[in-house]
Amino acid sequence: MTQFNKHKLPSRHVTEGPARAPHRSYYYAMGMTEEEIHQPLVGVATCWNEAAPCNISLNRQAQSVKGGVKKAMGTPREFTSITVTDGIAMGHEGMRSSLASRDAIADTVELTMRGHCYDAIVGLAGCDKSLPGMMMAMVRLNTPSVFIYGGSILPGRYQGRDLTVQDMFEAVGQHQAGTLSDAELEIMERIACPSSGACGAQYTANTMACVSEAIGLALLNSSGMPAPYESRDAYGEASGVAVMKLIEKNIRARDVVTRKSLENAARVVACTGGSTNGALHLPAIAHEAGIDFDLFDVADIMRDTPYFVDLRPGGKYVAKDLYEVGGVPVVMKELVKAGLMHLDCMTASGETIGEALDKIRGEADGRVIYPVETPITKTGGVVGLRGNLAPDGAIVKVAGMSEKEQVFTGPARVFECEEEAFEAVKARTYKEGEVLVIRNEGPAGGPGMREMLSTTAALSGQGMGKKVALITDGRFSGATRGFCVGHVGPEAAHCGPIALIKNGDVITINALTGEISVAVSEEEMAQRKTQWKGPRETIYATGALWKYAKLVGSARYGAVTHPGGKAERHVYMDL
């Protein structure tokens, strides 16, 4: 194995020379040998905690990563970051912490890496915001980096069908509608989530896991295997070995994350019917590298990408099914056939994506993964929208919807927050044909840009998911289905048009043409703006969410909290 020259690595600041004797004494205190101290130090970052099943297998998997690093003559140093798990945070004030946690994860990983001068990172994450947060940190630091997903949960089984947490949220709506008994609800809640791992369908966690492979930060097929499978540990060891090769070759995160690899990632989100949150997180990752790549760039790619992977919530299957038919590499091979992948992008393996895919022998099975020539629909499962109601854009997931269902016109029914909307849905005080408008839930105005899964799932559970539309300056879960438009910008707190909508205004949403508009004249909107009373006051006048509201930018650009790669004056690895 190559002997590494530490005089060009960050860890030299804490391990080399007589002046670092105090620092080395700390390492000896932890049982490290002289040889280990003078090897490259690799941060093994996990988001392990006992908050939710998404994270509980990460500690075990981290040990296999450490074994791989040691095998390749590196010294692993394990540390943890926070997570906020959306399934538990959903539907109450806790959800305000979710998106903010993404940036906190990136910040804490950055600070740990900087403070201890680690030379590279292997990041393990298992829940919605921890995946992009970990990848953002990698790109921000521009270290040799390998990402590994903790894996999805196994599906529950009830009455001959697979269950996911989406079914539980929709079961609440069925229970409210009187079509599901107390006893049935209790049975379902006990069996819907039978193992460790992240939510099992193509919700945000699995969407971003697919992104990790497509963007090149993860080894091919490392994201597919369910979390409880201890055979996942082989990918952990391989990731540990891989990061040492990246150090040797000086291949850094920004050599991997480029404009082209971001486009590859957006293709995979589109063709799998992935979460609308992909259009929030990809711009945020791009921002860390100083790459211009916003919601509209994502939407343009999605517009001409066929949707051909039949995953829930719009389709039939779950992550385990995708893994069993070959996983993300087979999906990307189909995209290659259509000329929709950049094959010259570098990956964490030290190979280009084209070279890595050449080793994949699997083919589309025609059930979970359709041949790209005969897709489920000709355009992607996620569509960008723009118009006088959303000058800075909006996004909607249309996977599983017919063309007829992708056009909706109706009068607005305005709610000032999610709680108001949920109570109206629970009491069924809304009407078929209405466009439900939930505002003041944007990144700054919420604060925190909450997901609206409780409300959308209740609508679906009541059988009204396709009989009304819903728009918000907040977000939707990857589990959301129905005609639900999120990320409407500018948000209400910044006096975007959504702040000026009144009950009865006629709103048109056309996902076929990419339009979202309100039938109110420019003159009338200008008049309403003069009467706007300013942002809604929130209860967050101090603490983390107050800081987040002060710093966070537009959803169009990823809801980021700092100037990004374009403003940086140094590269961490070169200090």
MARZALO-38274 format. One record per residue (C-alpha): residue number from 1; residue in one letter; z, x, y. Coordinates in pm, 1 decimal. Layout:
# MARZALO-38274
R   num   residuo          z          x          y
R   NUM         A          Z          X          Y
...
***
This chain:
# MARZALO-38274
R   num   residuo          z          x          y
R     1         M        0.0        0.0        0.0
R     2         T      -75.8      112.3      354.9
R     3         Q      201.3      288.6      541.1
R     4         F      230.3      119.1      876.9
R     5         N      250.6      306.8     1206.5
R     6         K      531.3      130.9     1390.1
R     7         H      463.5      311.5     1716.0
R     8         K      215.1       40.7     1810.2
R     9         L      422.3     -255.2     1686.7
R    10         P      684.5     -452.5     1884.4
R    11         S      964.3     -371.4     1639.6
R    12         R      957.4       -8.0     1750.3
R    13         H     1171.5     -122.7     2043.4
R    14         V     1459.5     -206.4     1807.5
R    15         T     1421.2       34.0     1516.1
R    16         E     1276.6      370.3     1626.7
R    17         G     1436.4      673.4     1789.7
R    18         P     1793.6      792.3     1861.5
R    19         A     1840.1      538.2     2144.8
R    20         R     1807.6      255.7     1893.2
R    21         A     2098.8      365.7     1674.4
R    22         P     2312.8       69.6     1796.0
R    23         H     2031.9     -168.5     1708.3
R    24         R     1988.7      -16.2     1362.1
R    25         S     2362.2      -54.5     1300.5
R    26         Y     2314.0     -432.3     1317.3
R    27         Y     2046.4     -412.3     1049.7
R    28         Y     2265.7     -197.5      824.7
R    29         A     2536.4     -462.0      871.9
R    30         M     2301.2     -712.8      706.0
R    31         G     2247.8     -489.6      402.5
R    32         M     1908.8     -354.1      503.0
R    33         T     1800.9      -13.1      379.0
R    34         E     1659.8      264.3      593.6
R    35         E     1318.4      197.9      444.4
R    36         E     1337.9     -174.0      527.6
R    37         I     1442.5     -102.1      886.7
R    38         H     1139.5      117.6      945.3
R    39         Q      890.4     -123.7      790.1
R    40         P      719.2     -393.6     1000.2
R    41         L      957.8     -680.2     1076.3
R    42         V      805.2    -1020.4      998.5
R    43         G      957.3    -1338.3     1137.8
R    44         V      970.2    -1611.2      872.7
R    45         A     1021.4    -1918.7     1088.0
R    46         T     1108.0    -2254.6      936.3
R    47         C     1199.2    -2594.0     1067.9
R    48         W     1440.9    -2653.9      781.5
R    49         N     1710.1    -2913.0      836.2
R    50         E     1867.4    -3217.0      674.0
R    51         A     1725.3    -3463.0      927.2
R    52         A     1456.9    -3598.6      696.3
R    53         P     1272.2    -3535.1      368.1
R    54         C      990.2    -3363.2      558.5
R    55         N     1201.3    -3052.8      605.0
R    56         I     1438.0    -3017.8      312.7
R    57         S     1207.6    -2806.3       92.7
R    58         L     1125.3    -2551.7      364.2
R    59         N     1423.3    -2327.0      292.1
R    60         R     1315.3    -2288.1      -73.2
R    61         Q      956.7    -2218.6       25.3
R    62         A     1065.1    -1962.2      282.5
R    63         Q     1214.0    -1751.5        3.1
R    64         S      874.3    -1723.5     -164.0
R    65         V      720.4    -1617.7      168.1
R    66         K      985.4    -1347.5      202.3
R    67         G      904.1    -1228.1     -148.7
R    68         G      538.2    -1191.2      -49.8
R    69         V      624.9     -995.9      265.1
R    70         K      847.8     -760.0       64.1
R    71         K      579.1     -718.3     -200.8
R    72         A      339.4     -598.2       68.5
R    73         M      589.3     -346.9      218.0
R    74         G      718.7     -557.0      504.7
R    75         T     1069.0     -669.8      597.5
R    76         P     1109.5    -1046.6      640.3
R    77         R     1361.8    -1190.6      885.2
R    78         E     1416.3    -1562.1      836.3
R    79         F     1511.9    -1791.4     1122.8
R    80         T     1500.3    -2163.3     1194.7
R    81         S     1398.7    -2391.6     1477.2
R    82         I     1469.2    -2756.5     1548.1
R    83         T     1279.0    -3065.2     1443.7
R    84         V     1287.3    -3426.4     1548.6
R    85         T     1151.5    -3644.1     1271.8
R    86         D      940.5    -3932.4     1395.4
R    87         G     1012.2    -4173.8     1112.4
R    88         I     1382.2    -4170.2     1195.8
R    89         A     1334.1    -4138.2     1572.7
R    90         M     1086.7    -4430.3     1577.0
R    91         G     1148.7    -4755.3     1762.0
R    92         H     1445.4    -4656.5     1978.1
R    93         E     1549.0    -4411.5     2248.8
R    94         G     1541.1    -4123.5     2001.2
R    95         M     1160.7    -4127.6     2002.1
R    96         R     1164.8    -3987.6     2356.0
R    97         S     1278.0    -3659.2     2202.5
R    98         S      985.2    -3634.7     1962.3
R    99         L      698.0    -3492.2     2167.8
R   100         A      939.3    -3287.1     2376.8
R   101         S     1055.8    -3125.8     2050.4
R   102         R      706.3    -2984.0     1992.0
R   103         D      733.0    -2771.5     2302.1
R   104         A     1097.6    -2687.8     2232.2
R   105         I      996.7    -2560.7     1887.5
R   106         A      725.1    -2342.3     2038.2
R   107         D      972.0    -2215.7     2299.7
R   108         T     1251.4    -2133.8     2052.4
R   109         V     1016.0    -1955.8     1812.9
R   110         E      873.8    -1757.4     2105.7
R   111         L     1220.0    -1660.3     2229.2
R   112         T     1338.6    -1555.0     1883.6
R   113         M     1027.6    -1343.8     1827.1
R   114         R     1048.9    -1182.8     2172.0
R   115         G     1422.1    -1121.6     2161.3
R   116         H     1410.3     -941.8     1826.2
R   117         C     1066.2     -780.5     1863.4
R   118         Y      917.7     -906.7     1537.8
R   119         D      570.4     -781.8     1452.7
R   120         A      422.4    -1091.9     1293.9
R   121         I      510.4    -1444.5     1194.5
R   122         V      479.3    -1674.0      896.4
R   123         G      565.7    -2024.0     1012.7
R   124         L      668.0    -2309.1      782.6
R   125         A      676.9    -2665.1      912.5
R   126         G      699.2    -3009.1      759.7
R   127         C      708.6    -3281.9     1024.3
R   128         D      474.1    -3418.5     1289.4
R   129         K      568.2    -3207.7     1592.8
R   130         S      684.2    -2899.8     1406.7
R   131         L      331.6    -2823.8     1285.2
R   132         P      163.3    -2801.7     1627.4
R   133         G      480.2    -2651.3     1777.6
R   134         M      474.0    -2365.3     1527.7
R   135         M      100.0    -2307.2     1576.4
R   136         M      140.9    -2314.5     1955.4
R   137         A      402.0    -2037.9     1930.2
R   138         M      170.1    -1826.6     1716.6
R   139         V     -114.2    -1852.5     1964.4
R   140         R      115.7    -1804.1     2264.8
R   141         L      255.7    -1479.3     2123.3
R   142         N      -81.5    -1372.0     1980.4
R   143         T       83.1    -1206.8     1682.3
R   144         P      -62.1    -1166.2     1332.7
R   145         S       19.1    -1516.9     1208.6
R   146         V        3.4    -1729.8      895.5
R   147         F       99.8    -2096.5      891.3
R   148         I      209.5    -2285.2      581.8
R   149         Y      278.6    -2656.5      554.4
R   150         G      581.4    -2768.5      358.8
R   151         G      375.5    -3033.4      177.5
R   152         S      359.7    -3411.1      164.8
R   153         I      596.6    -3656.2        2.6
R   154         L      509.7    -3824.9     -325.8
R   155         P      417.5    -4192.1     -292.5
R   156         G      654.3    -4462.9     -404.9
R   157         R      529.1    -4731.4     -644.4
R   158         Y      589.7    -5103.9     -609.3
R   159         Q      411.1    -5386.0     -785.2
R   160         G      131.5    -5156.8     -899.3
R   161         R       51.3    -4993.9     -564.4
R   162         D      146.1    -4677.8     -379.3
R   163         L      402.6    -4709.4     -103.4
R   164         T      442.4    -4497.7      209.4
R   165         V      671.8    -4525.7      508.0
R   166         Q      391.5    -4720.7      681.2
R   167         D      451.2    -4998.3      429.8
R   168         M      816.8    -5004.3      530.4
R   169         F      742.0    -5043.7      899.8
R   170         E      491.0    -5317.8      819.5
R   171         A      742.8    -5477.0      582.7
R   172         V      967.2    -5533.0      884.8
R   173         G      690.4    -5747.6     1037.4
R   174         Q      644.6    -5934.7      709.1
R   175         H     1017.6    -5995.1      693.5
R   176         Q     1017.0    -6128.9     1050.6
R   177         A      725.0    -6355.0      960.6
R   178         G      916.8    -6491.8      661.5
R   179         T      671.5    -6361.9      402.1
R   180         L      906.2    -6096.0      259.8
R   181         S     1254.6    -6168.8      134.0
R   182         D     1572.6    -5971.4      199.8
R   183         A     1579.7    -5867.2     -166.7
R   184         E     1220.1    -5740.8     -163.6
R   185         L     1279.2    -5545.2      157.2
R   186         E     1584.5    -5380.4        1.4
R   187         I     1391.9    -5283.9     -312.3
R   188         M     1105.0    -5134.9     -110.9
R   189         E     1327.7    -4927.9      117.9
R   190         R     1492.4    -4765.9     -185.3
R   191         I     1169.0    -4653.9     -351.5
R   192         A      913.3    -4598.3      -73.2
R   193         C     1005.3    -4232.2      -18.1
R   194         P     1096.2    -4079.6     -354.8
R   195         S     1090.5    -3704.9     -282.2
R   196         S     1095.3    -3427.3      -27.4
R   197         G      791.1    -3385.7      194.8
R   198         A      623.6    -3534.7      499.6
R   199         C      482.8    -3888.9      520.7
R   200         G      218.6    -3914.3      253.9
R   201         A      -96.5    -4054.2      415.9
R   202         Q     -323.6    -3920.7      689.3
R   203         Y      -62.3    -3958.7      954.5
R   204         T       15.5    -3685.5     1206.4
R   205         A      183.1    -3435.7      971.1
R   206         N      -97.5    -3437.2      715.8
R   207         T     -357.7    -3447.1      991.9
R   208         M     -214.4    -3130.0     1145.0
R   209         A     -177.4    -2975.5      799.4
R   210         C     -552.6    -3023.3      753.7
R   211         V     -598.4    -2873.3     1101.1
R   212         S     -401.8    -2562.3      997.8
R   213         E     -661.3    -2482.6      730.4
R   214         A     -963.3    -2580.7      939.0
R   215         I     -850.0    -2380.9     1241.9
R   216         G     -791.7    -2079.2     1017.3
R   217         L     -416.7    -2019.7     1055.8
R   218         A     -336.4    -2130.6      698.5
R   219         L     -474.3    -2008.9      367.1
R   220         L     -726.3    -2245.9      212.2
R   221         N     -572.2    -2526.0        3.7
R   222         S     -219.0    -2426.4      101.1
R   223         S     -154.9    -2760.7      270.4
R   224         G     -249.7    -2993.6      -13.3
R   225         M       12.1    -2962.7     -286.5
R   226         P      305.5    -3208.7     -253.9
R   227         A      635.4    -3063.7     -134.6
R   228         P      834.7    -3112.6     -459.8
R   229         Y      589.2    -2906.5     -665.2
R   230         E      750.5    -2567.3     -707.9
R   231         S      405.5    -2427.6     -779.5
R   232         R      366.6    -2443.0     -399.7
R   233         D      570.7    -2125.2     -395.5
R   234         A      262.3    -1927.0     -499.1
R   235         Y      105.9    -2016.4     -164.9
R   236         G      424.1    -1900.2        8.6
R   237         E      407.4    -1560.8     -159.5
R   238         A       35.3    -1533.0      -84.9
R   239         S      101.9    -1616.9      281.2
R   240         G      361.5    -1338.9      298.7
R   241         V      115.0    -1088.2      153.9
R   242         A     -159.8    -1215.8      385.9
R   243         V       39.9    -1162.1      704.6
R   244         M       92.3     -797.2      612.6
R   245         K     -283.2     -753.4      573.9
R   246         L     -328.6     -907.5      918.1
R   247         I      -86.0     -651.1     1064.1
R   248         E     -282.7     -375.0      892.3
R   249         K     -613.8     -500.4     1030.9
R   250         N     -463.9     -602.3     1370.2
R   251         I     -599.1     -955.8     1332.4
R   252         R     -404.2    -1175.4     1570.8
R   253         A     -369.0    -1549.1     1623.7
R   254         R     -625.1    -1561.4     1905.2
R   255         D     -878.2    -1381.8     1687.0
R   256         V     -843.4    -1687.3     1464.6
R   257         V     -797.3    -1970.2     1717.8
R   258         T    -1115.9    -1981.2     1922.2
R   259         R    -1329.3    -2251.2     2077.5
R   260         K    -1532.7    -2263.7     1756.6
R   261         S    -1230.4    -2294.0     1526.5
R   262         L    -1088.9    -2571.5     1746.5
R   263         E    -1418.1    -2756.5     1703.1
R   264         N    -1391.7    -2707.3     1324.9
R   265         A    -1041.6    -2853.2     1335.1
R   266         A    -1153.2    -3155.9     1538.7
R   267         R    -1428.4    -3218.9     1282.3
R   268         V    -1172.3    -3231.9     1003.3
R   269         V     -950.5    -3471.9     1199.9
R   270         A    -1250.7    -3700.2     1252.4
R   271         C    -1392.3    -3700.5      900.9
R   272         T    -1051.5    -3768.5      743.4
R   273         G     -964.9    -4055.0      980.1
R   274         G     -677.0    -3846.4     1110.9
R   275         S     -410.0    -3927.7     1363.6
R   276         T     -491.4    -3983.3     1729.9
R   277         N     -219.6    -3726.2     1792.7
R   278         G     -473.5    -3464.5     1686.0
R   279         A     -637.0    -3519.1     2025.7
R   280         L     -302.9    -3434.4     2188.3
R   281         H     -210.7    -3130.8     1981.7
R   282         L     -548.2    -2953.0     1964.6
R   283         P     -572.0    -2927.9     2346.2
R   284         A     -212.5    -2801.9     2351.6
R   285         I     -293.5    -2525.6     2100.5
R   286         A     -607.7    -2439.6     2299.1
R   287         H     -399.9    -2422.4     2617.2
R   288         E     -184.3    -2146.9     2468.1
R   289         A     -496.8    -1932.2     2428.8
R   290         G     -637.4    -2019.4     2770.5
R   291         I     -925.9    -2214.9     2616.1
R   292         D    -1059.7    -2524.7     2793.8
R   293         F    -1051.9    -2795.2     2528.1
R   294         D     -928.6    -3137.9     2634.2
R   295         L     -925.6    -3493.0     2501.1
R   296         F    -1290.4    -3546.6     2591.7
R   297         D    -1397.7    -3233.0     2406.4
R   298         V    -1217.8    -3362.3     2098.3
R   299         A    -1372.9    -3708.0     2143.8
R   300         D    -1725.6    -3568.3     2180.2
R   301         I    -1691.2    -3387.9     1849.2
R   302         M    -1547.8    -3693.0     1679.3
R   303         R    -1830.8    -3910.4     1807.5
R   304         D    -2092.0    -3728.8     1600.6
R   305         T    -1879.7    -3650.7     1294.2
R   306         P    -1912.4    -3885.6      995.9
R   307         Y    -1596.6    -4035.8      849.3
R   308         F    -1606.6    -3976.4      474.8
R   309         V    -1251.9    -3919.8      342.1
R   310         D    -1087.4    -4245.9      237.4
R   311         L     -723.9    -4190.6      333.2
R   312         R     -455.8    -4428.3      447.7
R   313         P     -376.9    -4588.6      686.3
R   314         G     -742.3    -4690.6      735.0
R   315         G     -838.7    -4623.0      373.9
R   316         K     -693.2    -4634.4       23.2
R   317         Y     -552.7    -4295.9      -74.1
R   318         V     -268.0    -4058.1       10.2
R   319         A     -236.6    -3681.1       52.1
R   320         K     -154.9    -3624.2     -314.4
R   321         D     -486.7    -3788.0     -407.2
R   322         L     -676.9    -3562.5     -167.1
R   323         Y     -511.7    -3255.1     -318.5
R   324         E     -603.4    -3364.6     -669.2
R   325         V     -974.0    -3383.0     -582.9
R   326         G     -988.7    -3041.6     -417.6
R   327         G     -821.5    -3083.9      -79.3
R   328         V     -933.8    -2969.7      263.4
R   329         P    -1169.1    -2694.5      136.7
R   330         V    -1388.2    -2952.9      -36.5
R   331         V    -1386.4    -3163.9      280.0
R   332         M    -1502.8    -2863.2      480.5
R   333         K    -1773.5    -2785.8      224.8
R   334         E    -1914.6    -3133.1      288.6
R   335         L    -1912.3    -3065.0      663.1
R   336         V    -2098.2    -2739.9      596.9
R   337         K    -2371.6    -2934.1      415.5
R   338         A    -2422.2    -3137.3      732.5
R   339         G    -2427.4    -2826.4      952.1
R   340         L    -2102.1    -2929.2     1120.9
R   341         M    -1888.3    -2616.8     1066.2
R   342         H    -1886.4    -2281.5     1242.0
R   343         L    -1873.8    -2042.4      948.0
R   344         D    -1816.2    -1719.2     1139.4
R   345         C    -1458.9    -1803.0     1242.7
R   346         M    -1188.3    -1558.4     1128.1
R   347         T     -902.5    -1691.2      912.9
R   348         A     -552.8    -1584.7      809.6
R   349         S     -699.0    -1449.7      485.9
R   350         G     -881.3    -1178.5      679.6
R   351         E    -1210.8    -1342.5      580.9
R   352         T    -1432.8    -1575.0      779.2
R   353         I    -1413.1    -1944.3      696.5
R   354         G    -1762.5    -1917.8      548.2
R   355         E    -1659.1    -1633.7      316.0
R   356         A    -1346.3    -1823.4      209.5
R   357         L    -1539.4    -2147.1      143.9
R   358         D    -1796.6    -1961.0      -67.5
R   359         K    -1520.0    -1915.4     -326.6
R   360         I    -1448.1    -2289.3     -349.2
R   361         R    -1610.9    -2458.0     -649.1
R   362         G    -1496.0    -2819.1     -599.8
R   363         E    -1730.7    -3099.1     -493.4
R   364         A    -1687.4    -3442.6     -339.8
R   365         D    -1558.0    -3684.1     -601.0
R   366         G    -1716.8    -3993.4     -443.5
R   367         R    -1389.4    -4182.9     -446.6
R   368         V    -1144.8    -4003.1     -213.7
R   369         I    -1403.0    -3767.1      -63.5
R   370         Y    -1742.5    -3931.6      -19.7
R   371         P    -2055.6    -3714.0       -3.8
R   372         V    -2129.5    -3643.6      362.3
R   373         E    -2477.4    -3792.3      310.2
R   374         T    -2324.0    -4131.5      228.5
R   375         P    -2013.4    -4154.8      451.4
R   376         I    -1781.6    -4449.1      496.2
R   377         T    -1903.8    -4469.9      856.8
R   378         K    -2151.3    -4255.6     1047.9
R   379         T    -1906.6    -4165.6     1325.2
R   380         G    -1552.8    -4027.0     1317.2
R   381         G    -1241.5    -4225.6     1253.7
R   382         V    -1103.9    -4147.4     1601.0
R   383         V    -1286.3    -4238.9     1923.8
R   384         G    -1235.1    -4131.0     2284.9
R   385         L    -1254.6    -4395.3     2556.9
R   386         R    -1311.0    -4375.8     2931.1
R   387         G    -1353.7    -4620.5     3217.2
R   388         N    -1191.3    -4764.9     3528.6
R   389         L     -873.6    -4835.7     3331.3
R   390         A     -852.3    -4477.8     3200.7
R   391         P    -1032.3    -4224.5     3423.4
R   392         D     -854.2    -3942.7     3237.6
R   393         G     -935.2    -4096.5     2903.2
R   394         A     -773.4    -4274.8     2613.7
R   395         I     -804.9    -4259.6     2236.9
R   396         V     -821.7    -4506.1     1948.9
R   397         K     -831.9    -4475.0     1569.1
R   398         V    -1108.7    -4692.9     1422.5
R   399         A    -1103.2    -4568.5     1063.6
R   400         G    -1125.2    -4869.2      834.3
R   401         M    -1247.0    -5103.5     1111.7
R   402         S    -1587.8    -5273.9     1107.6
R   403         E    -1819.9    -5240.8     1406.7
R   404         K    -1743.2    -5601.7     1500.7
R   405         E    -1371.9    -5520.4     1512.0
R   406         Q    -1430.9    -5225.5     1746.5
R   407         V    -1512.7    -5444.1     2048.4
R   408         F    -1239.5    -5654.6     2209.6
R   409         T    -1215.0    -5848.8     2535.4
R   410         G     -909.6    -6045.6     2637.5
R   411         P     -649.7    -6115.7     2905.9
R   412         A     -372.6    -5866.4     2963.7
R   413         R      -11.5    -5935.1     2878.3
R   414         V      188.9    -5661.5     3048.5
R   415         F      514.8    -5506.6     2924.5
R   416         E      709.3    -5246.5     3120.2
R   417         C      834.1    -5063.1     2810.2
R   418         E      808.2    -5066.7     2431.4
R   419         E     1131.1    -5264.8     2384.5
R   420         E      990.3    -5555.2     2585.6
R   421         A      676.6    -5556.6     2372.5
R   422         F      864.9    -5535.3     2042.9
R   423         E     1089.4    -5827.4     2136.9
R   424         A      781.4    -6035.2     2228.6
R   425         V      618.8    -5948.7     1897.6
R   426         K      937.9    -6026.1     1705.1
R   427         A      967.8    -6362.1     1881.8
R   428         R      590.0    -6417.7     1856.7
R   429         T      567.1    -6505.8     2226.3
R   430         Y      226.2    -6338.3     2256.0
R   431         K     -107.9    -6508.9     2184.9
R   432         E     -405.1    -6431.3     1966.8
R   433         G     -685.8    -6276.3     2171.4
R   434         E     -458.1    -6100.9     2421.2
R   435         V     -455.9    -5733.9     2513.0
R   436         L      -92.7    -5620.4     2505.0
R   437         V      -33.7    -5353.8     2771.5
R   438         I      271.8    -5127.2     2728.1
R   439         R      317.4    -4896.7     3026.0
R   440         N      574.9    -4649.9     3159.9
R   441         E      572.3    -4473.8     2822.6
R   442         G      365.7    -4167.7     2922.7
R   443         P      478.6    -3804.5     2893.1
R   444         A      651.0    -3803.5     3232.6
R   445         G      718.9    -4172.5     3285.0
R   446         G      882.0    -4244.2     2950.3
R   447         P      986.3    -3974.4     2950.5
R   448         G      858.2    -3839.4     2621.3
R   449         M      543.8    -4041.0     2539.0
R   450         R      694.3    -4246.1     2258.6
R   451         E      499.9    -4365.6     1956.9
R   452         M      467.0    -4743.0     1918.8
R   453         L      470.7    -4771.6     1540.0
R   454         S      750.2    -5026.7     1527.6
R   455         T      548.3    -5262.6     1747.4
R   456         T      207.2    -5203.2     1588.7
R   457         A      344.7    -5221.5     1236.5
R   458         A      521.0    -5548.6     1318.0
R   459         L      190.3    -5688.9     1445.0
R   460         S       18.4    -5583.2     1123.9
R   461         G      299.6    -5726.3      916.5
R   462         Q      253.3    -6059.3     1095.8
R   463         G     -117.6    -6052.8     1013.5
R   464         M     -208.7    -6010.3     1381.2
R   465         G     -320.2    -5647.5     1380.5
R   466         K     -686.0    -5740.2     1431.1
R   467         K     -627.5    -6053.8     1637.2
R   468         V     -484.2    -5874.7     1940.4
R   469         A     -546.1    -5535.4     2098.6
R   470         L     -282.5    -5302.9     2238.0
R   471         I     -310.1    -5031.0     2501.5
R   472         T      -46.5    -4787.7     2626.0
R   473         D        6.6    -4465.7     2819.2
R   474         G      231.7    -4373.1     2528.9
R   475         R      123.8    -4269.7     2180.7
R   476         F       69.1    -4417.0     1839.5
R   477         S      182.4    -4289.3     1505.7
R   478         G      -77.8    -4163.3     1264.8
R   479         A       36.1    -4459.7     1054.6
R   480         T      -75.1    -4710.3     1317.8
R   481         R     -365.5    -4937.8     1233.8
R   482         G     -535.6    -5215.1     1424.4
R   483         F     -710.1    -5192.2     1761.7
R   484         C     -450.4    -4976.5     1937.1
R   485         V     -545.8    -4754.5     2230.5
R   486         G     -311.8    -4472.5     2333.9
R   487         H     -293.9    -4179.2     2578.2
R   488         V     -425.2    -4397.5     2864.8
R   489         G     -444.2    -4164.2     3162.6
R   490         P     -346.4    -4117.3     3431.6
R   491         E      -18.6    -4265.1     3311.2
R   492         A      168.5    -4537.4     3499.0
R   493         A      422.6    -4289.9     3640.6
R   494         H      134.6    -4113.4     3818.5
R   495         C       -3.2    -4443.2     3950.0
R   496         G     -290.8    -4455.2     3706.8
R   497         P     -478.5    -4787.6     3688.2
R   498         I     -255.5    -4897.5     3400.0
R   499         A       31.1    -4916.6     3655.2
R   500         L     -165.3    -5173.9     3856.3
R   501         I     -267.2    -5414.3     3578.9
R   502         K     -139.0    -5772.3     3609.8
R   503         N      -99.0    -6047.3     3350.3
R   504         G     -430.0    -6222.6     3296.6
R   505         D     -656.3    -5933.6     3405.2
R   506         V     -947.7    -5925.0     3162.1
R   507         I     -965.9    -5597.7     2970.9
R   508         T    -1260.5    -5482.6     2759.5
R   509         I    -1230.7    -5215.0     2492.0
R   510         N    -1555.4    -5100.5     2329.6
R   511         A    -1510.4    -4821.0     2077.7
R   512         L    -1883.4    -4826.2     1999.8
R   513         T    -1975.6    -4721.5     2354.9
R   514         G    -1649.3    -4541.7     2437.7
R   515         E    -1554.6    -4780.1     2720.7
R   516         I    -1221.3    -4914.8     2838.3
R   517         S    -1234.7    -5122.4     3155.3
R   518         V    -1061.3    -5395.4     3348.3
R   519         A    -1249.4    -5665.8     3538.3
R   520         V    -1086.0    -5590.6     3872.2
R   521         S    -1284.9    -5464.5     4170.2
R   522         E    -1228.8    -5122.2     4325.6
R   523         E    -1120.5    -5294.4     4645.3
R   524         E     -860.1    -5503.1     4466.0
R   525         M     -726.4    -5199.8     4276.4
R   526         A     -702.3    -5007.1     4603.9
R   527         Q     -506.4    -5294.7     4756.3
R   528         R     -268.2    -5306.8     4458.4
R   529         K     -212.9    -4933.9     4489.0
R   530         T      -80.3    -4975.8     4842.8
R   531         Q      181.7    -5213.4     4701.0
R   532         W      287.7    -4985.7     4414.6
R   533         K      658.5    -4913.6     4435.6
R   534         G      648.6    -4575.5     4263.1
R   535         P      746.3    -4461.1     3912.9
R   536         R      991.4    -4671.0     3718.7
R   537         E     1338.2    -4520.9     3735.3
R   538         T     1465.1    -4397.8     3397.9
R   539         I     1813.2    -4324.5     3266.1
R   540         Y     1726.4    -3954.7     3220.0
R   541         A     1859.0    -3789.1     3534.5
R   542         T     1979.8    -3473.1     3359.9
R   543         G     1934.0    -3270.8     3042.6
R   544         A     1634.6    -3175.3     2832.9
R   545         L     1431.5    -3489.2     2890.3
R   546         W     1479.1    -3463.5     3267.6
R   547         K     1342.7    -3110.1     3253.2
R   548         Y     1058.5    -3221.5     3029.3
R   549         A      959.1    -3502.1     3268.4
R   550         K      949.2    -3253.0     3557.1
R   551         L      729.4    -3003.8     3371.9
R   552         V      498.5    -3205.5     3147.5
R   553         G      132.2    -3252.3     3233.0
R   554         S     -136.3    -3506.1     3145.0
R   555         A     -201.2    -3619.9     2789.7
R   556         R     -568.2    -3535.2     2851.4
R   557         Y     -477.9    -3166.4     2842.3
R   558         G     -221.5    -3188.8     2563.2
R   559         A       95.1    -3286.3     2756.7
R   560         V      184.9    -2919.7     2800.1
R   561         T      480.3    -2779.9     2991.4
R   562         H      366.8    -2438.5     3120.4
R   563         P       53.0    -2278.2     3271.2
R   564         G      -75.5    -2141.0     2938.4
R   565         G     -291.5    -1848.8     2840.8
R   566         K     -497.6    -1848.4     3158.7
R   567         A     -194.5    -1757.9     3367.5
R   568         E      -34.4    -1492.4     3146.3
R   569         R        4.8    -1135.5     3275.5
R   570         H       80.4     -960.3     2949.3
R   571         V       29.5     -990.4     2574.5
R   572         Y      354.3     -984.0     2375.8
R   573         M      210.2     -761.7     2102.0
R   574         D      110.4     -494.2     2354.2
R   575         L      438.0     -461.0     2543.5
***
